[in-house]
Amino acid sequence: MTTREPYRELTPAALIFGVFIGATMTAAFVFVGLKLGFTLPGSTVAAILGFAVLRGALRKGSIVENNINQTVASGVNSASAGVSFTLPALFILGLCDPELRDFGPVPVILSAIAGTFLGVVFIIPLRKQMIELERLRFPSGIAVATLLRSPGAGIRQAKLLGGGFVVAAIFHVLSGVGVLHEEIEIGVMLGVPSYIPIAVGVSFASLGAGMLAGKGGLPFVFGGMLAWWVIAPAIVQMGWAPTPEEMSVVSGEAYDGFVQWPLAYSEMLRPLGIGILIGGALTGVIASAPALRAAMRSLSSASKAGGGDEMSPKVLYGGVIAAFVVLFIAAVMSGDIGIGRALLTAFVGTLWLALAGMIVAQATGMTDITPISGMSLIGVTLMFFLSGGNVIAAIILGVAVSVGIGQCADMMQDLKSGHLIGATPKRQQLAQFAVAWVGVPVAVGAVYLLWHGYDSPGFGVPGAELSAPQGAALASVIDSLRAGSSQLDKYAAGTAIGLGLGIFPISGVAVLVGLAMYLPFYITMTYGVGCFASMALQARFGKRWIGDTLVPVAAGFIIGEALTSLTIVLVQLATGAA
Amino acid sequence: MKNLGIAILCVGVAVSAAYGARLSPPMRAQMVLRGEAHVRAATTGETQGAYCAALVELLPDHDAAVRALAEADGCELPAEGAADEASDASGPDVTAICVARASTGQTFEQITEEARGEVATHRDRDASALGAELVEARDAWLAAMDAEVEPAARAAVLAPIPPAERLSAWIEDSGIFFGLGLLLVVLGAVLGRSASKRDAEGPTDAKSERAPARDFGELLDELRAAVAKLAEEAAAKEKPSTADYEALKGKIHELVVEKVEPIVDSAPRVQSKHGIAIFADVFSPFSSGERYLNRAWSALVDRHWPEAASSLERSAADLAEARRALPTGADAEGAAPPSTATDRP
């Protein structure tokens, strides 16, 4: 690059290549989502692919241009999880109920596009609040920034990054091929009942995220310990769980397993955790209102000054109105729900997306974990009741919520990376606006194709090529809703606790505690090991050492696991082993 | 006071979360039935797994009759010539049968009859080729399946409890203890909040784990001056050498570590002391200045000196704006770097 040229940032090459990578990832990740029930970390994979091609093979592209490329690619791809986790439920439910087969792709695409734009615009003020003021960690954002900065960070840092990458890759491969278990159940080895889990997951990405969070991640770990080491045993000791005698069975592994999963986790802690997340977010909105106002003021004055780095608040207002209108049209087209209900569902859907977007952004910022399925579940439940029990409308609007909150989490990671390498937020957001919607028709098209491409039905039924686990789970929740069941008591209790916790002066503590109850404990524990390791190392070597040594190693862990996951999935799919 | 607040908060969260998680009596009664079905299904799975494993182990040379029976029983035998290994069992699923029948509106009796019929079909198969030990394992599996039928059917036909009923039953049963726990949560949080405010207003405790306080405004001034100096040096250089690029990159890195990070660490204290609005007014331009410092570093890696120079200039301007937003004379005790992890990639 000669210094006479402007500094390359938002270029056609970065956009086009980003869209190409993003669209390819979207189609592939929809397939993976339907096959395995999870997708892969989009930003990290996009950064690795873009970096390898632009910087490595083509020998071009500045650091900030590479960042635009990964922003675009992961933004396009963020539709894959949202669509593949929700839309299949409609196909699956339609198998038993012919009335639910009467929907077309247009309202789904409109709804998902509205969700995409809402996700992008809600991030405009949240970027200032969470990245600049609250200084949330966004571990994957740091990992991507470390990768992008690696050409200038020196040999030592490159070796540390590479070392972390190799270690994570080796362990992930060993775990993937079954040599190592995905979780090490220390408690079971010691004879502790499985409903008091003492277990760590073999995940260097979780370990790395904990290392990057350090002391700030402790409420998450303590929340998990409270849930599984205090509440779970109390459930049994206080006779709240059915006893083996009541169930006419003998106690043993099967009984312990029942107490751990269907009872303590699915019926008690998980819905309670979702409620705490909601309550914490509600208080968070109130507590951070002055900061949000200040952020809006700052955005407004920057935009009035002209040529600023920030999106104007007018884009936020205009974007919300436009997306609301599109969502309303999608609601009207999606079923016979009437104008009034369509307005109401579109309005509440937009509000919920804003709140859920804030929750996932905060959770991702503090832990690198994005609770999309829980927030989508509440979104679909809300839409179901507001639409008068119209399943088609509920799921189609649920797609918007799911895609939108995925977009929020992804965009925040990208903006964090951007902050650390000095990218211009406005250019990242413009790029996202311009092309993020491309992922929606690709993802929706892929779901339709896979449904009809195999011997129809293509997923969700015994013997089908694809199991669509998330879609099947959502379909079963909707079946429960249609039968008149909902975990309202737990959501209400959790929301009250979250509201109370939100008063505590540590920002986001409710979100961390709620997230800890929402997740299986071995994930929390691995993250906690990372937090404690980081604190111990900082006490021993000092803060500078953490920045110079631990951060690149932890970034290597996150990147290594992401790339190895992708490779393992591709190999499994190619060999039919998945 | 802060520790007391945290202790009360923790007890409150434990009590309210435990009673919040507690099931209402009607829900618990349903879980008894679902639990029995779950445990019985697990037992069926275990006995079938044991039977299939024994089949592989005891009859390595599977003749056609054994292979046909194994297939019907859901045991996947290794392909002929392949190494023997215990296969996954995926035979008849009593629970799935019951759920499927229940979804079509069948009654408990009808479901039980059909599921028992399914088990009987398996029982009636000729298992004489297996030998006594395997027949015993197979019988254990069939008995487990038989025992699963009624609990699975009962669980399948359970009527859902309406949300409002669920909520009112839970409040009636656990509401008082949950409310008490919630009160403790609020009390602990309020105590923590007031202690935190007092900490921010008072001088930094020398015995605390925090590093000695430094004047926040002074730190900001030092950073701004250092960045402005670098910006001037960069603007003055027309034809930078490779060594110039590396030297400037190194200086920026040092500034980030030595000056920017202590300021970032001071953020919670500045927020507590001056309120969130002033904090936002200071940290918005500060963050922009920090971002331009990072941009200058990136531009130097990309060998783009003009961008690096202009980014440094912009960074200095933003930092000056942050300094102006800090109330004069009110910042003497502002900075106290706590030990938090670094963002620096």
Contacts between the chains, C-beta under 8 A, distances in Angstrom:
chain1	res1	chain2	res2	distance
A	1	B	302	5.9
A	1	B	303	6.1
A	1	B	304	6.1
A	3	B	303	7.2
A	3	B	304	5.6
A	3	B	305	5.3
A	3	B	306	5.5
A	7	B	299	5.9
A	7	B	302	7.2
A	7	B	304	5.0
A	7	B	306	7.9
A	7	B	307	3.9
A	8	B	302	7.9
A	62	B	298	7.0
A	62	B	299	7.6
A	62	B	302	4.3
A	62	B	304	7.0
A	63	B	298	4.1
A	63	B	301	6.1
A	63	B	302	6.0
A	64	B	295	7.1
A	64	B	298	6.0
A	96	B	103	7.0
A	128	B	280	8.0
A	128	B	284	6.4
A	131	B	287	7.5
A	132	B	283	6.1
A	132	B	284	6.1
A	132	B	287	3.6
A	132	B	288	7.8
A	133	B	267	7.7
A	133	B	279	7.1
A	133	B	280	5.7
A	133	B	283	5.5
A	133	B	284	7.5
A	133	B	287	7.7
A	135	B	264	6.3
A	135	B	267	6.2
A	135	B	343	7.1
A	137	B	341	7.2
A	137	B	343	7.1
A	142	B	343	6.4
A	142	B	345	5.3
A	143	B	345	7.8
A	145	B	345	4.2
A	146	B	345	3.8
A	149	B	297	7.8
A	149	B	298	7.1
A	149	B	301	7.3
A	149	B	345	5.5
A	151	B	301	5.9
A	152	B	249	6.6
A	152	B	297	7.2
A	152	B	298	7.4
A	152	B	300	7.1
A	152	B	301	3.0
A	153	B	345	7.9
A	211	B	341	8.0
A	212	B	341	6.4
A	213	B	341	6.5
A	214	B	340	6.5
A	214	B	341	3.1
A	215	B	339	6.9
A	215	B	340	6.1
A	215	B	341	6.8
A	216	B	340	6.2
A	216	B	341	6.7
A	222	B	10	7.9
A	226	B	10	7.8
A	226	B	13	6.5
A	226	B	14	5.9
A	226	B	17	6.6
A	227	B	17	7.2
A	230	B	14	5.6
A	230	B	18	7.4
A	231	B	14	7.2
A	231	B	17	5.8
A	231	B	18	4.9
A	231	B	21	5.9
A	234	B	18	5.4
A	235	B	18	7.7
A	235	B	21	7.0
A	235	B	22	7.6
A	240	B	22	5.2
A	240	B	23	6.7
A	240	B	28	7.2
A	241	B	31	7.7
A	242	B	28	6.7
A	242	B	31	5.5
A	242	B	32	4.2
A	242	B	35	4.9
A	244	B	39	7.9
A	246	B	32	5.0
A	247	B	32	5.7
A	247	B	35	4.7
A	247	B	36	4.1
A	247	B	39	6.3
A	248	B	36	6.0
A	249	B	35	7.8
A	249	B	36	6.0
A	249	B	39	4.3
A	249	B	40	6.9
A	249	B	43	7.8
A	253	B	42	7.8
A	254	B	38	7.5
A	254	B	39	4.5
A	254	B	42	3.6
A	254	B	43	6.1
A	254	B	46	7.4
A	255	B	35	7.8
A	255	B	39	5.6
A	257	B	38	7.9
A	257	B	42	6.6
A	258	B	35	5.1
A	258	B	38	4.6
A	258	B	39	5.7
A	258	B	42	7.6
A	262	B	31	8.0
A	262	B	34	6.8
A	262	B	35	7.5
A	262	B	38	5.9
A	263	B	31	6.1
A	263	B	35	6.9
A	264	B	21	7.7
A	267	B	23	6.6
A	267	B	27	7.5
A	267	B	31	6.8
A	268	B	21	3.8
A	268	B	22	7.5
A	268	B	23	7.0
A	269	B	21	5.9
A	272	B	17	6.4
A	272	B	20	5.4
A	272	B	21	5.1
A	275	B	20	7.9
A	276	B	17	8.0
A	288	B	276	7.6
A	290	B	275	7.5
A	290	B	276	4.3
A	290	B	277	4.9
A	290	B	280	7.2
A	291	B	276	5.0
A	291	B	277	7.9
A	291	B	279	7.6
A	291	B	280	5.1
A	293	B	277	7.4
A	294	B	276	7.2
A	294	B	277	5.4
A	294	B	280	3.1
A	294	B	281	6.2
A	294	B	284	7.0
A	295	B	280	6.5
A	295	B	284	7.1
A	298	B	280	7.2
A	298	B	281	7.7
A	298	B	284	4.4
A	298	B	285	8.0
A	309	B	288	7.0
A	309	B	291	8.0
A	419	B	287	7.4
A	419	B	290	7.9
A	419	B	291	5.4
A	419	B	294	7.2
A	420	B	294	5.9
A	420	B	343	6.7
A	420	B	344	7.8
A	420	B	345	5.3
A	421	B	294	5.9
A	421	B	295	7.4
A	421	B	298	5.0
A	421	B	345	8.0
A	422	B	291	5.5
A	422	B	292	6.4
A	422	B	293	7.4
A	422	B	294	3.7
A	422	B	295	2.5
A	422	B	296	6.9
A	422	B	297	6.9
A	422	B	298	5.0
A	422	B	299	7.6
A	422	B	311	6.7
A	423	B	291	7.9
A	423	B	295	7.4
A	462	B	96	8.0
A	480	B	160	6.3
A	483	B	159	8.0
A	483	B	160	4.6
A	484	B	160	5.1
A	484	B	162	5.1
A	484	B	163	7.6
A	485	B	160	3.3
A	485	B	161	6.5
A	485	B	162	7.5
A	485	B	163	7.2
A	486	B	163	4.2
A	486	B	166	7.8
A	487	B	163	8.0
A	487	B	166	7.8
A	488	B	163	3.7
A	488	B	164	7.4
A	488	B	166	6.0
A	488	B	167	5.1
A	489	B	24	6.5
A	489	B	27	8.0
A	489	B	163	7.7
A	489	B	166	5.0
A	489	B	167	4.6
A	489	B	169	7.9
A	489	B	170	4.0
A	489	B	171	7.7
A	490	B	20	7.0
A	490	B	21	7.1
A	492	B	167	6.2
A	493	B	16	7.5
A	493	B	19	7.8
A	493	B	20	3.3
A	493	B	21	7.6
A	493	B	170	7.4
A	493	B	178	6.3
A	494	B	20	6.4
A	496	B	16	7.6
A	496	B	20	7.6
A	496	B	178	7.9
A	496	B	182	5.8
A	497	B	13	6.8
A	497	B	16	5.2
A	497	B	17	6.2
A	497	B	20	6.1
A	497	B	182	6.7
A	497	B	185	6.4
A	500	B	12	7.4
A	500	B	16	7.5
A	500	B	182	5.5
A	500	B	185	3.8
A	500	B	186	4.9
A	500	B	189	6.2
A	501	B	9	7.7
A	501	B	13	6.9
A	501	B	185	6.2
A	501	B	189	6.7
A	502	B	189	7.9
A	503	B	186	6.3
A	503	B	189	3.7
A	503	B	190	6.3
A	503	B	193	6.3
A	504	B	9	6.2
A	504	B	188	7.3
A	504	B	189	4.1
A	504	B	192	5.2
A	504	B	193	6.9
A	505	B	189	7.9
A	505	B	192	5.6
A	505	B	193	4.7
A	505	B	196	4.2
A	505	B	197	7.9
A	505	B	272	7.7
A	506	B	192	7.9
A	513	B	13	6.7
A	517	B	17	7.3
A	534	B	341	5.9
A	538	B	339	6.4
A	538	B	341	7.2
A	543	B	261	7.3
A	543	B	339	6.8
A	543	B	342	6.0
A	544	B	257	6.0
A	546	B	341	6.2
A	546	B	342	5.5
A	547	B	257	6.5
A	547	B	261	7.6
A	547	B	342	4.2
A	547	B	344	4.0
A	551	B	342	6.7
A	551	B	344	6.1
A	551	B	345	6.0
A	552	B	345	7.4
A	555	B	345	6.6
